[in-house]
């Protein structure tokens, strides 16, 4: 009898232990997944990382994604595939602001989504690579107000990290650049403004009468984040400082100056989002020179030389706008922990020396400090070193990123004074 009782007690203790271990494992699994920002209800057959990518880095990122996918990457035994969707940073910001990607409302239980809600998240971006960190900050502020939490982080393993760098610089046809330098001594926003308002056109400046009037090239602010960057840089030079506020943009004297400057752009309405490409394709009919993203200019230098036999010369402004293309992982429950961690694997791939060297072929400056701009012979910084390309940007003052109020003021001014 005594033996039977001890056997029963032993069996009961074993059952209690098994239940305890099961509960502990379940609790750890749930908390580990929740800490990564999403619940793993079951292991998927494949992990898809959807990357919303700014136009200037899209060719490089897409090429890297193809190589990454071809290497058959795995995470915890599950295959990873990266999908790339090209979208201008301002367009993407607008879609985030309108919640067109379909983020869940606050308080929704991700463990009990309907089939329709789950299907709606199939195409939700895992990663956003915008042109600049300020776009991330604006999108995050909008979601934080609506949801009460951050969706893009500035610290921790999922923080936004630059993957490449480029800046806005002057690219001017050499024939025109020589005239401007002879007339003004340097190329700057003030030089371009004075050239733009010369009533006698190029002859008044010392150029050929057949050139007509000076024509400026800048991206359309409604189609390319670079258009706003150009206007911010122009304001920096006008005021002689790097921090520009709404009051500066609404100052009547500055608005008059800016309108005269932007009025020398040939036609904003017909310009595409790929302004440097238009510059290369259509030459002098698009403009004589302008401030564009360095990487875009470098990628189109050969095409310009082939078509027009008049190479561009690059000049670096004092007041510079930088694009750092931050790799930004969405940390909300719309994407699983596995997807977020798979995104980190692709981020590591992009920041590795091999891919950072590959970025040089696209005219992008590496974010990895171990890779110089002349690391490979195929680097566009090496190829076009005789056209004014600077390995280290001289005497520059970085413009501070605009806040939402400045951004809206700029876009409104453009719509009222230039776009139409």
Beta strands, then each sheet from edge to edge (+ up, - down):
strand 1: 46-53
strand 2: 74-75
strand 3: 78-86
strand 4: 127-129
strand 5: 161-162
strand 6: 164-173
strand 7: 216-217
strand 8: 289-293
strand 9: 312-315
strand 10: 319-320
strand 11: 322-323
strand 12: 326-329
strand 13: 365-366
strand 14: 397-398
sheet 1: 2+ 3- 1- 4- 12+ 5-
sheet 2: 7+ 8+ 6- 9+
sheet 3: 7+ 8+ 6- 11+
sheet 4: 7+ 8+ 6- 13+
sheet 5: 10+ 14+
end
